[in-house]
Structure formats: C-alpha cells, structure tokens
Amino acid sequence: MLTAPGAKQFDVHVDGVGAFTFARRNMRAEIAIAAEYSRLTEGVSQPSAFLDTIAGWLSTLKVLTVKAPAGWDLDEMDPLDDEAYAILLKVHAALREKEGSFRRRTGGEGQAQRPRDGGNGGVLVPPEVQPGAD
C-alpha cells in the first residue's frame, strides 16, 4: 500500500475476497506503478508474458490499495497455488472495471493499451503517412 495519504478513493467489493478501498489513479500514482513494475521485473527489457502480467497486477494493486480485507498480503501469497493467481486476477479485474466506469467513452474511438496491460504501447499512426521533408 504505497498510495499517498489524501488521494481520492473509492470502494470495490470483490466476491469471495472482500471489500477494498483503492486510490483513484492520477499521474503520480501511474509513475509509482511504473516504478514498482520496474522493480518487480528487475528492469528486464522484454519480460515474459507471465512476468509482465503478474508484475502489472502486483504493481497496480500495491500502489492503489488503500485498505484491504484482513489477511490480504500480496508479498505473502503462495506463488505455487493456482488459486492465488485467480484471486489476483479477480481483484485486479474488479479494480480496472471500476476505474473504467470513471472514464467517458467517446464514439468508436479506441484507446491504446499500455504495455503493462498486455497491449501495444506504441504510437498509433494512420496507415497513410506523408514522407518527411528532406
């Protein structure tokens, strides 16, 4: 739980896990998430899909969790227990769903996913681009 005190917060109930209070994501939190992700991946430039996914979930939950159910400890979860991954996915998905409800949706415009979310973080360019001047 790395969130700065006074951050805007919201509650999410995750069936079978319990009630969480999360901080609203802002630029400072996003930087903290990226820094935690980098620590968890130990700077690996091309993390495996598994490492990318787990580090993404853990870094987001570590930074944005303000209050969690009794016994919730990300660092002490059993990495050999498949149920631990199912719980992480469930909590992370509930968080992302609630965050999505805060954002306005516009027409059919898509939003590029960040690499941590498993999407291509590159710049989207229209298929026809004029060549640069020499």
C-alpha positions as CSV (number, residue, x, y, z in Angstrom):
1,M,0.0,0.0,0.0
2,L,2.1,2.8,-1.4
3,T,-0.6,5.4,-2.1
4,A,-0.1,8.9,-0.7
5,P,-2.5,10.0,2.0
6,G,-5.3,12.3,0.9
7,A,-5.7,10.7,-2.5
8,K,-9.3,10.4,-3.8
9,Q,-10.6,7.0,-3.0
10,F,-13.3,4.5,-4.0
11,D,-14.6,1.2,-2.7
12,V,-14.8,-2.1,-4.6
13,H,-16.3,-5.3,-3.2
14,V,-14.8,-8.5,-4.8
15,D,-17.0,-11.6,-4.3
16,G,-15.2,-14.2,-2.3
17,V,-12.4,-11.9,-1.4
18,G,-13.8,-8.9,0.4
19,A,-14.0,-5.1,0.4
20,F,-11.2,-3.0,-0.9
21,T,-10.6,0.8,-0.9
22,F,-8.5,2.0,-3.8
23,A,-7.0,5.4,-4.5
24,R,-8.0,7.0,-7.8
25,R,-5.3,6.8,-10.4
26,N,-3.5,10.0,-11.2
27,M,-0.2,10.9,-12.8
28,R,1.8,10.5,-9.6
29,A,0.2,7.1,-8.9
30,E,0.8,6.0,-12.5
31,I,4.5,6.9,-12.1
32,A,4.6,4.9,-8.8
33,I,3.0,1.9,-10.6
34,A,5.6,2.1,-13.4
35,A,8.4,2.3,-10.8
36,E,7.1,-0.7,-8.9
37,Y,6.6,-2.6,-12.1
38,S,10.3,-1.9,-13.0
39,R,11.4,-3.1,-9.5
40,L,9.3,-6.3,-9.8
41,T,10.6,-7.1,-13.3
42,E,14.1,-6.1,-12.2
43,G,14.5,-3.9,-15.3
44,V,14.1,-6.8,-17.8
45,S,13.7,-5.1,-21.1
46,Q,11.4,-7.9,-22.6
47,P,9.7,-9.6,-19.7
48,S,7.9,-12.9,-20.5
49,A,4.1,-12.7,-20.8
50,F,3.8,-14.3,-17.3
51,L,6.2,-11.8,-15.7
52,D,4.6,-8.8,-17.5
53,T,1.1,-9.8,-16.4
54,I,1.9,-10.7,-12.7
55,A,4.1,-7.6,-12.3
56,G,1.4,-5.5,-13.8
57,W,-1.2,-6.8,-11.4
58,L,1.0,-6.6,-8.4
59,S,2.4,-3.1,-9.1
60,T,-1.1,-1.7,-9.7
61,L,-2.5,-3.3,-6.6
62,K,0.4,-2.4,-4.3
63,V,0.2,1.3,-5.3
64,L,-3.6,1.8,-5.4
65,T,-4.7,-0.3,-2.5
66,V,-5.6,1.9,0.5
67,K,-7.5,-0.7,2.5
68,A,-7.8,-4.4,2.0
69,P,-9.6,-7.3,3.7
70,A,-7.9,-8.8,6.8
71,G,-5.1,-11.1,5.8
72,W,-4.6,-9.6,2.4
73,D,-0.8,-9.5,1.8
74,L,0.5,-9.5,-1.8
75,D,4.0,-10.4,-0.8
76,E,2.9,-13.4,1.2
77,M,0.7,-15.1,-1.4
78,D,1.8,-18.6,-2.4
79,P,3.2,-18.5,-5.9
80,L,2.7,-22.3,-6.3
81,D,-1.0,-22.0,-5.6
82,D,-3.1,-21.5,-8.7
83,E,-5.9,-20.0,-6.6
84,A,-3.6,-17.1,-5.7
85,Y,-3.4,-16.1,-9.3
86,A,-7.1,-16.5,-9.7
87,I,-7.7,-14.1,-6.8
88,L,-5.1,-11.6,-8.1
89,L,-6.9,-11.6,-11.5
90,K,-10.3,-11.2,-9.8
91,V,-9.2,-8.3,-7.7
92,H,-7.3,-6.6,-10.5
93,A,-10.2,-7.0,-12.9
94,A,-12.7,-5.6,-10.4
95,L,-10.4,-2.6,-9.9
96,R,-10.0,-2.0,-13.7
97,E,-13.7,-2.4,-14.2
98,K,-14.5,0.3,-11.6
99,E,-11.8,2.6,-13.0
100,G,-13.3,2.2,-16.4
101,S,-16.6,3.4,-15.1
102,F,-15.0,6.7,-14.2
103,R,-13.9,7.4,-17.8
104,R,-16.0,8.9,-20.5
105,R,-16.4,6.9,-23.6
106,T,-16.4,8.6,-27.0
107,G,-17.9,7.2,-30.2
108,G,-15.9,4.4,-31.7
109,E,-12.5,5.7,-30.8
110,G,-10.2,3.2,-29.3
111,Q,-7.6,3.7,-26.7
112,A,-4.1,2.2,-27.0
113,Q,-3.3,-0.1,-24.1
114,R,-0.1,0.4,-22.2
115,P,2.5,-2.5,-22.4
116,R,1.8,-3.4,-18.8
117,D,-1.8,-4.2,-19.7
118,G,-0.7,-6.6,-22.4
119,G,-1.3,-4.2,-25.3
120,N,1.0,-2.4,-27.8
121,G,2.2,0.8,-26.1
122,G,3.5,2.2,-29.4
123,V,2.2,5.4,-31.1
124,L,-0.8,4.8,-33.3
125,V,-0.2,6.2,-36.8
126,P,-2.7,6.4,-39.7
127,P,-1.9,3.9,-42.5
128,E,-1.1,6.7,-44.9
129,V,1.7,9.0,-43.6
130,Q,3.3,11.6,-45.8
131,P,7.1,11.3,-46.0
132,G,9.1,13.8,-44.1
133,A,10.8,16.7,-45.9
134,D,14.5,16.2,-46.7
